[in-house]
Amino acid sequence: MWIVAGPGIFTRFSSFGVSVISQAFVGHIGSTELAAYALVSTVLLRFANGIVAQSKNMIITYLAALSLSMHVFLSWLLTVKYKFGITGAMVSTILAYWIPNVGQLIFVLSGGCRETWKGFSFLAFEDLWPIVKLSLSSGAMLCLELWYDTILILLTGNLKNAEVAIDALSICLNINGWEMMISLGFLAAASVRVSNELGSRNSKAAKFSIIVTVLTSLVIGLVLFVFFLFFRGRLAYIFTKSQDVAKAVAHLSPLLAFSILLNSVQPVLSGVSIGAGLQSTIAYVNIGSYYIIGIPVGVVLGYVIKLQVEGVWIGMIFGTLVQTIILVIITSKTDWDKQVAIAHRRVNRWFVEAETGTNSRSTA
């Protein structure tokens, strides 16, 4: 598990750290700049699951480390030394996001994945529809999760004292997002392990890997839950010099701690569903829990009952809680022996089609 989860956690931690470091530099410029950056940066996130699925984990880790190191240096150079402010932070952020993407492309094109990619070929366009359907459902599942935080930031922008509210919520969401990178590492591990075990017809091993991955992530979440409750009065000063923002962050920290605890389980269960090919089901779960339940509850609590930013976040937590409960039910009720049979049929279908296509071309 840790062979996949370890590099995955470091990679995502470093990738999301680009945004966190940018926010830390911008936050010390001023509260208005911090609020502006929060509105822009909440949609920036990147995944590299394709290379991870081929067990090429270390190249992604090296590129993530290089990207993060360069970003720290460029952020200091452009925002502190040359005083370019938020523009310098954004330039550094963009460059930091491009480094892993260009590096991964060079790695693949130079033969880093010889066993799975032989070069450009029109064969890649054969039988694309099943892949397109899976990609659309996977993309919808991820986008619905990522847009959730963005919508919450936008909702907060219409509350009273919006500048402080956006600053505080964005700091908390960035901390929450950085911690969530640990869970996303376990998401990748759960997805790879479950899909591999289903492909090898071992339902017991699939169930065991689910239990181990979820419990490991939950234990880490409990440790961080206690940590953020204990240090809630000091965290904000990493990102801002404003005492008003720091007080608001300290006030929101209990909600942050509960979000961290929930997010230690929910992404891992999503990874289990991805490994079983249930992306479309999870997309519907995300729509219901986030957009039909979470956001409306947050709007009512924040605007109608006047709980302000706390109400918006309570709505978010409630939506995530509903999602987590549904994922637990789906995982516990899934017939994993049946999933083994489904996975075996998929593998046989693609293998037979590939073999038939190769034989026909050889005969010609």
C-alpha positions in Angstrom: 0.0 0.0 0.0 2.7 2.5 1.0 4.6 1.9 -2.3 1.7 3.7 -4.0 0.4 5.8 -1.1 3.8 7.2 0.0 4.9 8.8 -3.3 1.3 9.8 -4.0 1.0 11.6 -0.7 4.3 13.5 -1.2 3.4 14.4 -4.8 -0.1 15.7 -3.9 1.3 17.4 -0.8 3.9 19.2 -2.9 1.5 20.1 -5.7 -1.1 21.6 -3.3 1.8 23.1 -1.4 2.4 25.4 -4.3 -1.0 27.0 -3.7 -0.4 27.1 0.1 3.0 28.7 -0.2 1.7 31.3 -2.6 -1.1 32.1 -0.2 1.4 32.5 2.6 3.5 35.0 0.7 0.5 36.9 -0.6 -1.1 37.0 2.9 1.8 38.9 4.2 1.4 41.6 1.5 -2.1 42.5 2.7 -5.6 41.2 3.6 -7.2 42.4 0.3 -4.5 40.7 -1.7 -5.1 37.5 0.3 -8.8 37.6 -0.5 -8.2 38.2 -4.2 -5.7 35.3 -4.4 -8.2 33.1 -2.5 -10.9 33.7 -5.2 -8.5 32.9 -8.0 -6.6 30.0 -6.6 -9.4 27.8 -5.3 -9.8 26.1 -8.8 -6.2 25.2 -9.2 -5.5 21.5 -8.7 -3.8 18.8 -10.8 -3.7 15.0 -10.8 -1.1 12.6 -12.3 -2.9 9.3 -11.9 -1.9 7.9 -15.3 1.7 7.4 -14.5 0.9 6.3 -10.9 -1.3 3.5 -12.3 1.8 2.1 -14.1 3.8 2.1 -10.8 6.1 4.9 -12.0 5.8 6.6 -8.7 9.2 8.1 -8.0 9.5 10.2 -11.2 6.3 12.0 -10.1 7.8 12.5 -6.6 11.1 13.9 -8.0 9.2 16.3 -10.2 6.9 17.4 -7.3 10.0 18.1 -5.1 11.6 20.1 -7.9 8.4 22.1 -8.5 7.9 22.9 -4.8 11.6 23.9 -4.3 11.5 26.2 -7.3 8.3 27.7 -6.2 9.6 28.6 -2.7 12.6 30.3 -4.3 10.7 32.1 -7.0 8.0 33.2 -4.6 10.6 34.8 -2.3 12.4 36.3 -5.3 9.4 37.8 -7.0 7.2 38.8 -4.0 9.8 39.7 -1.3 13.0 40.8 -3.1 11.6 42.4 -6.3 8.2 43.4 -4.7 6.0 42.2 -7.6 3.3 41.3 -5.1 0.4 39.1 -6.1 1.5 39.2 -9.7 4.9 37.7 -8.8 3.2 35.0 -6.7 0.9 34.0 -9.6 3.8 33.9 -12.0 5.7 31.6 -9.6 2.6 29.5 -9.2 2.0 29.0 -12.9 5.7 28.0 -13.5 5.5 25.6 -10.6 2.4 23.9 -12.1 4.0 23.6 -15.5 7.2 21.9 -14.2 5.6 18.5 -13.4 3.5 18.5 -16.5 6.4 19.2 -18.9 8.6 16.7 -16.9 6.0 14.0 -17.1 5.5 14.5 -20.8 9.3 14.3 -21.4 9.5 11.2 -19.3 6.8 9.4 -21.3 8.1 10.5 -24.7 11.6 9.5 -23.8 10.6 5.9 -23.1 9.8 5.9 -19.4 6.7 3.8 -19.9 8.0 1.3 -22.5 5.7 -1.5 -21.3 2.5 0.4 -21.9 3.2 3.1 -24.5 5.0 2.3 -27.7 4.5 5.7 -29.3 1.8 7.5 -31.2 -0.5 5.2 -33.2 -4.0 5.3 -34.7 -4.7 2.1 -32.7 -5.1 4.5 -29.7 -8.4 5.7 -31.2 -9.9 2.2 -31.5 -12.8 1.3 -29.2 -12.6 4.7 -27.4 -16.3 5.0 -26.3 -15.9 2.9 -23.1 -12.9 4.9 -22.2 -14.7 8.2 -23.0 -17.7 7.2 -20.8 -15.4 6.2 -17.9 -13.4 9.5 -18.3 -16.5 11.6 -18.3 -17.9 10.0 -15.2 -14.4 10.3 -13.5 -14.1 13.9 -14.5 -17.6 14.7 -13.3 -16.9 13.0 -10.0 -13.7 15.0 -9.4 -15.0 18.4 -10.7 -18.1 18.2 -8.5 -15.8 17.8 -5.5 -13.3 20.5 -6.5 -16.0 23.1 -7.4 -17.6 22.6 -4.0 -14.9 24.6 -2.2 -14.9 27.2 -4.9 -18.6 27.8 -4.6 -18.3 28.1 -0.8 -15.6 30.8 -1.3 -17.9 32.7 -3.7 -20.8 32.4 -1.2 -18.6 33.8 1.6 -17.8 36.8 -0.6 -21.4 38.1 -0.2 -21.4 37.9 3.6 -20.8 40.8 6.0 -17.1 41.8 6.4 -16.4 39.7 3.3 -12.6 40.5 3.2 -12.0 38.9 6.6 -14.5 36.1 5.9 -12.8 35.2 2.6 -9.4 35.4 4.2 -10.3 33.2 7.1 -12.2 30.6 5.1 -9.6 30.4 2.4 -6.8 29.8 5.0 -8.9 27.1 6.6 -9.7 25.5 3.2 -6.1 25.6 2.2 -5.0 23.9 5.4 -7.9 21.4 4.9 -6.9 20.9 1.3 -3.3 20.3 2.2 -4.2 17.7 4.7 -6.6 16.2 2.1 -3.6 15.5 -0.1 -2.7 12.7 2.4 -6.1 11.2 1.9 -5.8 11.6 -1.9 -2.6 9.6 -1.7 -4.5 6.8 0.0 -7.3 7.3 -2.6 -4.7 6.4 -5.3 -3.5 3.5 -3.2 -7.0 2.2 -2.6 -7.9 2.6 -6.3 -4.8 0.8 -7.5 -5.0 -2.0 -4.9 -8.7 -2.7 -5.4 -8.5 -2.7 -9.2 -5.4 -5.0 -9.1 -7.0 -7.4 -6.7 -10.3 -7.5 -8.6 -8.3 -8.1 -11.8 -6.5 -11.0 -10.2 -9.8 -12.5 -9.0 -9.0 -12.0 -5.3 -12.0 -10.5 -3.6 -10.8 -11.2 -0.1 -7.6 -9.3 -0.7 -9.6 -6.4 -2.2 -11.7 -6.2 1.0 -8.6 -6.5 3.2 -6.9 -3.7 1.3 -10.0 -1.5 1.7 -10.0 -2.0 5.5 -6.3 -1.4 5.9 -6.3 1.8 3.8 -9.4 3.3 5.4 -8.2 2.6 8.9 -4.6 3.9 8.2 -6.0 7.2 6.8 -8.5 7.5 9.7 -5.8 7.2 12.3 -3.8 9.9 10.6 -7.0 12.0 10.5 -7.5 11.6 14.2 -4.0 12.7 15.0 -4.4 15.8 12.8 -7.8 16.4 14.3 -6.2 16.8 17.8 -3.3 18.8 16.4 -5.4 21.4 14.7 -7.7 21.8 17.8 -4.6 22.3 20.0 -2.8 24.8 17.7 -5.9 26.6 16.4 -4.8 30.0 17.7 -1.4 30.0 15.9 -2.0 28.6 12.5 -3.3 31.7 10.8 -0.1 33.7 11.4 1.7 31.5 8.8 -0.6 33.2 6.2 -1.4 36.6 7.5 -0.3 39.4 9.9 -3.9 40.5 10.5 -5.2 39.8 14.0 -8.8 40.0 12.8 -8.2 37.2 10.3 -6.2 35.2 12.8 -9.1 35.4 15.3 -11.6 34.4 12.6 -9.4 31.4 11.7 -9.1 30.3 15.4 -12.9 30.6 15.6 -13.3 28.3 12.6 -10.7 25.8 13.6 -13.1 23.4 15.3 -15.0 23.2 12.0 -11.6 22.7 10.3 -10.8 19.8 12.6 -14.1 18.1 11.9 -13.6 18.6 8.2 -10.1 17.0 8.4 -11.5 14.0 10.2 -14.2 13.5 7.6 -11.8 14.0 4.7 -9.6 11.3 6.1 -12.2 8.7 5.2 -14.3 10.1 2.3 -11.6 10.3 -0.4 -10.3 6.8 0.4 -13.8 5.4 0.0 -14.0 7.3 -3.3 -10.8 5.6 -4.3 -12.4 2.2 -3.6 -15.3 3.1 -5.8 -12.9 4.2 -8.6 -11.0 0.9 -8.3 -14.3 -0.9 -8.7 -15.3 1.2 -11.7 -18.2 2.9 -9.9 -17.3 6.5 -10.9 -20.7 7.3 -12.4 -22.4 6.2 -9.2 -20.1 8.4 -7.1 -20.8 11.4 -9.4 -24.5 11.1 -8.6 -23.6 10.8 -4.9 -21.5 14.0 -5.1 -24.3 15.9 -6.8 -26.8 14.9 -4.2 -24.7 15.4 -1.1 -22.8 18.5 -2.1 -25.2 20.5 -4.3 -28.7 19.3 -3.3 -27.9 19.1 0.5 -24.6 20.8 1.5 -24.8 24.1 -0.4 -28.5 24.8 0.3 -28.0 24.0 4.0 -24.9 26.3 4.0 -26.9 29.1 2.3 -29.8 28.8 4.8 -27.5 28.8 7.9 -25.2 31.5 6.6 -27.7 34.0 5.1 -31.1 33.2 6.6 -30.2 32.2 10.1 -27.3 34.7 10.0 -24.5 32.3 11.1 -22.3 33.9 8.5 -19.2 32.0 7.4 -19.7 29.4 10.2 -23.1 28.5 8.7 -21.7 28.2 5.2 -19.0 25.8 6.5 -21.4 23.8 8.6 -23.4 23.2 5.4 -20.2 22.0 3.7 -19.5 19.6 6.6 -23.1 18.3 6.5 -22.8 17.6 2.8 -19.5 15.8 3.3 -21.0 13.8 6.2 -23.9 12.7 4.0 -21.5 11.7 1.2 -19.3 9.7 3.6 -22.3 7.8 5.1 -23.5 6.9 1.6 -20.0 5.8 0.5 -19.7 3.6 3.6 -23.1 2.0 2.8 -22.1 1.5 -0.8 -18.7 -0.1 0.1 -20.2 -2.4 2.8 -23.1 -3.5 0.6 -21.0 -4.1 -2.5 -20.8 -7.8 -3.6 -17.0 -8.0 -4.2 -17.2 -11.5 -5.7 -19.6 -10.0 -8.3 -17.1 -7.1 -8.9 -14.4 -9.7 -9.5 -16.5 -11.3 -12.3 -17.3 -7.9 -13.8 -13.6 -6.9 -13.8 -12.6 -10.3 -15.4 -15.1 -9.7 -18.2 -13.7 -6.3 -18.9 -10.2 -7.5 -19.0 -11.1 -10.5 -21.3 -13.0 -8.2 -23.6 -10.2 -5.8 -24.1 -7.6 -8.5 -24.3 -9.5 -10.5 -26.9 -10.2 -7.4 -29.0 -6.5 -6.4 -28.9 -5.4 -9.9 -29.8 -7.9 -10.1 -32.7 -6.7 -6.8 -34.1 -3.1 -7.8 -33.9 -3.7 -11.2 -35.6 -5.7 -9.6 -38.5 -3.0 -7.1 -39.2 -0.3 -9.8 -39.1 -2.3 -11.9 -41.6 -2.7 -8.9 -43.9 
